[in-house]
Structure formats: structure tokens, C-alpha cells
Amino acid sequence: MLDRRSFMTAAGSGFLSALLPRAAEALERSDYVFAAPCRKPDGSYAVAVAAGNGDILHIAGLPDRGHDVTFDPVSGKAVVFARRPGTFAVAFDLTSSGVQLTITSPPGHHFYGHGVFSADGRLLYSAENAFETAQGVIGIYDCTDGFRRKGALESHGIGPHEILLMPGSKTIVVANGGIETHPDFGRQKLNIALMKPSLAYIDVATGDLVDQIYLPVALHKLSIRHLCVDGAGAVWFGCQYEGATGDEVPMLGRHRPGREVELIAADEGLCRSMKHYVGSVAANSDSSLIAATSPRGGVAVMLDAETGRVVSSRTLPDVCGAAADGTGFAHTTHDGLFDVHGRAVSSGTIAAWDDHLLRI
Amino acid sequence: MKTSRPALIFALLLAAWPLSGATTGWGAEPGRLEIVRRAIEFHIRPGFERFSNEAELAQADMDALCAAPSPAALENARRRFASLVSAWARIEFLRFGPLVDDNRADRIHFWPDRRGIGLRQVQRILAKQDVSAIGVQTLYGKSVAVQGLTALEFVLFGTGADSLDADTGDPFRCRYGATVAANLARISEDLETAWNDEAGYSATLLKPGEDNQAYRTEDEALGEIVNVMVHGFETLRDIKLQPVLGETVKKAAPRRAIFRRSGQTLAVLEGNFQSLQHLFEVSGIIDAVPEKQKWIGGSMLLEFENAQRTFDGIRLPIEQAVKDVEQRGKLTYLVILTRSLQRLAAEQLAVAMGLAVGFSSLDGD
């Protein structure tokens, strides 16, 4: 994550000079910069860069609905991925006022909506579905060569969703959601009774499976989908449950590599208020707090990263995006609100924020 | 239900509704729970009862076939399979509560089986004459893919099925089929019992509240019923029609058609449409819509009629229909109708009742 100063350095004068005066002013006043895919009032899709107060600095069209954005501070490039089962991703070069380059998934693959850069910014990894065999794949793209596809690693599970780089940058952690889909069948889930979600740690150099965590068999319908890594290197994951409506199941968990997986007990009423659906998770700047959102339950929750206890639970209809904003979090909602510490602002240029919010 | 399909989120738009029905002038309209009650009493319970009866008869017919194989007994068992499948088509979208508990829906019908997992498992049981598949208890413990309609269809209609009509045939195959039928009879009886239990899932739906694990509000309970329609149309389109039709005649994939081996594809699709119409009508859901928006009911009925007329005009079996220009047009029209009906249910009906549909949480990430 960058502060405004580093962002402006990374973005360069091209980006800044392209800003309208009002946007430049907003950026000047802002501590943080965010990016997220969105829908515009005319129904078209785009990706927006926003100042910390929600003011839109830059907006660029997308061919279809996006899902998440990833950013490389080294090159100042950002990539937004299509929502599954989309087959495009768009790279933005913030250093040259938003030049775009479209990346397409190879034939027989589609993106899952999430990806991450290597630490040196030379490679882009993306979660993909090799859908004829329902094999989870981590695609590798060469950022120094027009995002040419270089190869792929196995994700070691069906339906990889969010992927992140672990501290040390040698390992990628993958949330293998376990749900099989095939583009010929829309977004229908094809294997609920047979689901086997996992958290996989993959050596990016060799593709070797370093570790793989499965939940207890009774929770095999608990799809592990969203991730954040806190300052201590613990992986926090948010889940979506495909079992019966009334079931009490943990919606969040933490895995400290080398230790047993910990599930956040359901007795906090989390399961119910989140309606079996966590949309995103994030850690704040000093990793003392973890945010988790549920658009279905319309709640934004904060947990103490030390104890896993719920610190606060706030009603915010259709909330999904969450990103660190200093000690707290900024949130975005599917009905177009940008919420900073409980103060929600809407913008005339954004009708709906898509699922994920990235602090650049 | 949020099991094998995406779920809608409903937000309460009219916070006070329906507590003050009498004073708002909407007092003549039934409460939300009355709609839910009618859905249970007039649609859900009769549907599960019929399926249970058919499964019991299927078990008897399979037993008779195994005891005295003959062309007539095989024909009888095959005809019974068709009525069993038709009864299933009337309830398969009711994927909440009893039908999703213990993976019952998947046990009854493991489908779509895009990668042929279930089929391979069934063929392995037959090839190896796996005795653990003979006996309801042990069969229930096996893969969900080998204990329901997919398996029974292959036994009765798949490669080698014709040998079932004589003593010299394949007794193991017949006994496996009879076990599957017995398993279906047991599961369907459990379903019928669960729905008929006044203190069971019916009460869960009819008594929403803070201490209700599944439904906190009347809106959520009613939303479950509306979801059946919304997801029913979506499933019809995304899994049953479009993958078979393909984008062009060349890309048509009739082998993906549901219950194609038994020739029941179109009957099942028609039964699906009819079941959703039945639910719509007998629940009287349109009664809960304010006067000004009652047109939604007429529009939905018109589309249901269009669907029925279209089915009446499909005369070729599915394998040929997808490749025949005129018949393919009818199937394509059914796709359009699913879209229209889904939109009417999700964007008009639900909204008119104060149940708003979210932008994205509609079908997940």
C-alpha cells in the first residue's frame, strides 16, 4: 500500500496533469488513493480511481463487469480483472495517464476476478478456471512483455478465487473455493454435494504445493473465497456457505502458517448477520483490525486481529468493498456509496461499486 | 435457499408493512405468511406427496421386474420411471429445508453431471457387480451420484438395459435398479413426512422471528417462495435449455439434455414450467401486490400460456428438435420466456411487494 505521496510519485506527472482541477485538488487533500471496478449510471462498466474522501480522480471504461483490482507499486501499473466467468483483464499504466492494455485469458480458461503481481512487478498471477477439466489454474503473465502469457501453475483445487502473495514473496496463497462452474452453464454451481474447498500455498518458482489446509469434513460446503494477509503473516479468510439456510457455521477463519487453522466461532451471531456470505476481508494498516463485509446481510464487521472477537458490526446495505484507510477502513457498496469511517458519500459518476476495493 | 444456486437478497422497503395493513388501506390483501401458507399447503405438500407415491410404485415395479423379468415388466418399469421423473419435475426447484438437508436433492438427481462422474461410477458398479450397491443402507453411504434418478435411468435405459426383459438378462443390474428405487422411496417418504410435520420446516417458514435460524422476517420467508420462481427460471435457462441448444445449430449438444436416455427431456421441461405456474397461481401471490401493479400477474400468466403453447408445438424429440430450424426456434423462444418470467418475478413482482433485489449479491461473486 502507498500513501498519497508515493502514489503520486508512482503515477507520475502524466497522471496528475490529466486530472481535472477538482480531482487534482481532491488528491492533494487526500491521504489515500483507492481503485475499484464500478458501474456507471448509463449501465456501462468501468474502473475508477478515487481519493480517500470518495472523490473520483479517474475513470476508464471496461468491456464488461469487473471484480477486483491489483496494483504494482514498482511500475505503477494496475490490473482490473473481469468478474467470473469473464475472459478479460485490463492493465492501466498510471505513469502515462492511464494507457490501457487488454489481457485475455487463453482459450478454455476464464478469469475468476482476482490476481496479484509478483513483488518485483515483473509477473502477474491470475486465478483461472480451465473449465473443460474444471481445474483451478494460476495463470502467469509477463508484465515486461505486454502481459504475454508465460505459463501456469496448478491451484490444487477447483474454483480458485482470491490469490495473494505471502510475506517473503516466494509463496502464493490461494483460496480454492471448491465450486465447479462451466461457462456453458452460466454461473450455476455444478458440484455442491462434492465440494472440497481448501487454502493452498504454492511456491511461485517451482509450482510446488507447500501446504494445503482443508476445513473439517462437516464444513465441506463452506467455500473459502476471500483473503487478506495481516502484518504478522497470518492469512485471514472469508467464506460463503452452500449448505442449509439455518446452519450455524463459522464465516471467517485465520491460518498462521505452520499452525492449526482457527475458525472464528459462530456464537457471535456473525453467521446469521452475514447470511452465510462474506464478500471481502481486509486488514488495517497496523494489522490490529480485520474487516469483513457481507452484501447479503448488509453488514460491515470489524474483528480484533489478536483475539478474533468482533469489535463492531455496522449495518450498511449492500456493502462489499473493504480496504484499509489508516487505522480503520473504507467501504464501498453495490448501490454506489463510498463510506469512510461511517460517513457515506455518493458520486454522480458511479451508480454501483463492484465487489472489491483496493487501496493503491 | 442458498444451496446449489445463487440467492437473492431482499431488503425491506416498507418498514412498517404489513403490521399496519388495516390502516394503510391495504387490509384486504393477505399477509405475507398467508401466501407462504398457501404455497406449503397447495403446492409443496401435494408435490412431495405425489413424488413419494410415485417412488413407492417405482420400487414395486422394479421388484416385480426383478422377480419375473419380461418385456411387459420392463415396459412397465420404464413407464413408471417416466411418471416418477415427472413428479420430480414438480418439486425439484423447492431447494430449501428438507430437500437440501443431507444432500437429498443431489441424492435424488445428481445432475448436471457435466464430466460424467456419476455415470462412470454407475457403470463401475454394474461392471464390478459391486454388492455394496445392493441394500438401501449401504447404497445410501455411497456417492450421491449413484443412488438416484441418474442411476435408475441408466439401469433402465442405458447400454445393456434391454437385457432386463428376460431371465437370462442381468439380475445384478435389476437388483441395483430396485435398490435405487427403494432408496428413492425412502428419501421421498422422509421428505413427505418432513413437510407434513406441522412443527417441522413448515413452522420454520411460517414463524419467522429473531429466534428462527432460517428466517428472521416475514419478508425473508416470502422471499424464499419468490426465489423458487426466480431461480427456477434461471435454472431452466442456464442448465436445461441453453447448454443443449448451444449458440448455433452446429454447437447444439443434445447429449447434455436432461433425462435424454429415457426420452423425458421435454416432459420434464414442461413439468418445470407447469410447476412454477402452479406455485404462482395457488399461492395467490399476486393478491399481495398492490392494486396498481396487479398487471404483473396478467403478464406472468400470459408468458406461462406462451410457454404451454410452445411445448404443445414441439413434436420432435429433443435430439432432433435442437437441429430442426422451426423446432429449434420454439426452444429458443422458451429461453426468452424464462428470461421474461425471471425478470417479472425478480424485478416486478418482488419489488411490488417491497422485496428489493440487490445489484450484485443476487448471484454472488
Chai-1 contact restraints between the chains, C-beta under 6 A:
chainA,res_idxA,chainB,res_idxB,connection_type,confidence,min_distance_angstrom,max_distance_angstrom,comment,restraint_id
A,H182,B,R114,contact,1.0,0.0,6.0,A-B,restraint_1
A,D184,B,P243,contact,1.0,0.0,6.0,A-B,restraint_2
A,F185,B,D238,contact,1.0,0.0,6.0,A-B,restraint_3
A,F185,B,I239,contact,1.0,0.0,6.0,A-B,restraint_4
A,F185,B,P243,contact,1.0,0.0,6.0,A-B,restraint_5
A,G186,B,D238,contact,1.0,0.0,6.0,A-B,restraint_6
A,R187,B,D363,contact,1.0,0.0,6.0,A-B,restraint_7
A,Q188,B,D238,contact,1.0,0.0,6.0,A-B,restraint_8
A,Q188,B,I239,contact,1.0,0.0,6.0,A-B,restraint_9
A,K189,B,S4,contact,1.0,0.0,6.0,A-B,restraint_10
A,L190,B,R114,contact,1.0,0.0,6.0,A-B,restraint_11
A,I192,B,S4,contact,1.0,0.0,6.0,A-B,restraint_12
A,A193,B,N103,contact,1.0,0.0,6.0,A-B,restraint_13
A,A193,B,D106,contact,1.0,0.0,6.0,A-B,restraint_14
A,A193,B,V144,contact,1.0,0.0,6.0,A-B,restraint_15
A,E242,B,T3,contact,1.0,0.0,6.0,A-B,restraint_16
A,A244,B,V100,contact,1.0,0.0,6.0,A-B,restraint_17
A,A244,B,D101,contact,1.0,0.0,6.0,A-B,restraint_18
A,T245,B,M1,contact,1.0,0.0,6.0,A-B,restraint_19
A,T245,B,F96,contact,1.0,0.0,6.0,A-B,restraint_20
A,T245,B,A214,contact,1.0,0.0,6.0,A-B,restraint_21
A,G246,B,Q213,contact,1.0,0.0,6.0,A-B,restraint_22
A,G246,B,A214,contact,1.0,0.0,6.0,A-B,restraint_23
A,H276,B,K2,contact,1.0,0.0,6.0,A-B,restraint_24
A,P295,B,S361,contact,1.0,0.0,6.0,A-B,restraint_25
A,R296,B,I9,contact,1.0,0.0,6.0,A-B,restraint_26
A,R296,B,S361,contact,1.0,0.0,6.0,A-B,restraint_27
A,D318,B,G358,contact,1.0,0.0,6.0,A-B,restraint_28
A,H334,B,G358,contact,1.0,0.0,6.0,A-B,restraint_29
A,H334,B,F359,contact,1.0,0.0,6.0,A-B,restraint_30
A,H334,B,S360,contact,1.0,0.0,6.0,A-B,restraint_31
A,A352,B,F359,contact,1.0,0.0,6.0,A-B,restraint_32
A,D355,B,D365,contact,1.0,0.0,6.0,A-B,restraint_33
